[in-house]
Amino acid sequence: MAAGLADPDVLGSNHDWAVGYDVRLTTTLGEEISGEVFTFDKVTNCVVLKQKGTKQSCSNLCLLKANFIKAILSAKPPAQPADLRLPHIDPQSVTDREAAALQAAREQAAKIGVGVTREGQQIFDSLEKQYRCEWRGKDIAVLGCVIISEPYQASNCRTSKQEDQGVLERIQKMVEAIHQKSNS
């Protein structure tokens, strides 16, 4: 039977998480997680597991609330004393990754129309696969020159420039095809 969190024989007699132990555990959601105990915070009741990353020099850290751990399936003490030095973290690299993640999140959020119909969002998503699209209120702007207004039919497509007439006709055909596909 799997040992529980409070089992003194698993990670030491003081019920603390032993840094450096390789553990395999299950969560209350049934997920199985394994890694090396990196740290345990008694105040927040959180354990951090260090897992192998995709690159040899990188690691993933998994933060878990201890009360979400259902069972410890195995716990092996480290062969060598645990290396308690913190790994080097390049602050600029962290800042760059954060900025990139925030920019990606902003771009994803900009693709979601606010207050638009599901049909309007489907039209946007379909067109956006091939063309640069953006929401302008409830209107869809395609390539910055064709505007599609509610109710997002081919007849609701317009352009203000004569030289964009070919693009307009192409977008109208695509909108018609999207409607036909969704109605079939």
WOVEN-V543927 format. One record per residue. N is the residue number from 1. PHI is phi as a letter, one per 20 degrees, with the letter a starting at -180 (none if undefined). NEAR is the number of other C-alpha atoms within 10 Angstrom. Layout:
n/phi/near
N/PHI/NEAR
N/PHI/NEAR
//
This chain:
n/phi/near
1/none/6
2/f/12
3/f/16
4/e/15
5/f/19
6/e/15
7/f/14
8/f/13
9/e/13
10/e/22
11/c/21
12/p/13
13/f/10
14/e/11
15/m/13
16/e/15
17/f/22
18/e/22
19/f/21
20/n/23
21/f/22
22/e/19
23/c/21
24/c/17
25/b/21
26/d/17
27/e/17
28/f/11
29/e/9
30/n/11
31/f/10
32/d/15
33/c/16
34/c/18
35/r/20
36/e/24
37/f/23
38/e/23
39/a/17
40/c/20
41/d/13
42/f/11
43/f/6
44/e/9
45/l/11
46/d/17
47/d/20
48/d/21
49/d/25
50/e/19
51/d/18
52/f/13
53/e/11
54/f/9
55/d/7
56/f/7
57/e/8
58/d/11
59/c/14
60/d/13
61/d/16
62/d/16
63/e/14
64/c/15
65/f/14
66/f/18
67/f/11
68/e/12
69/e/20
70/f/19
71/b/19
72/e/23
73/e/17
74/b/15
75/b/21
76/d/14
77/f/17
78/f/14
79/f/8
80/d/7
81/g/10
82/f/15
83/e/10
84/e/10
85/f/6
86/f/7
87/f/10
88/f/6
89/c/8
90/e/8
91/g/9
92/f/9
93/f/10
94/f/11
95/f/11
96/f/11
97/f/12
98/f/12
99/f/12
100/f/12
101/f/12
102/f/12
103/f/12
104/f/12
105/f/11
106/f/11
107/f/12
108/f/10
109/f/11
110/f/14
111/e/15
112/d/14
113/f/19
114/e/13
115/m/10
116/d/15
117/f/14
118/f/10
119/f/16
120/f/21
121/f/20
122/f/15
123/f/21
124/g/26
125/g/15
126/f/14
127/f/18
128/f/16
129/f/9
130/d/9
131/c/15
132/f/12
133/c/21
134/b/20
135/e/19
136/c/14
137/m/12
138/e/18
139/e/21
140/d/25
141/d/22
142/d/23
143/l/13
144/m/12
145/c/16
146/d/23
147/d/22
148/d/27
149/d/19
150/g/14
151/e/14
152/m/24
153/e/17
154/g/19
155/f/12
156/e/14
157/e/21
158/b/19
159/b/18
160/e/11
161/d/10
162/f/8
163/f/10
164/e/13
165/f/15
166/f/10
167/f/15
168/g/23
169/f/16
170/f/10
171/f/21
172/f/21
173/f/13
174/f/16
175/f/23
176/g/16
177/f/13
178/f/17
179/f/17
180/f/10
181/f/9
182/f/11
183/e/7
184/e/5
//
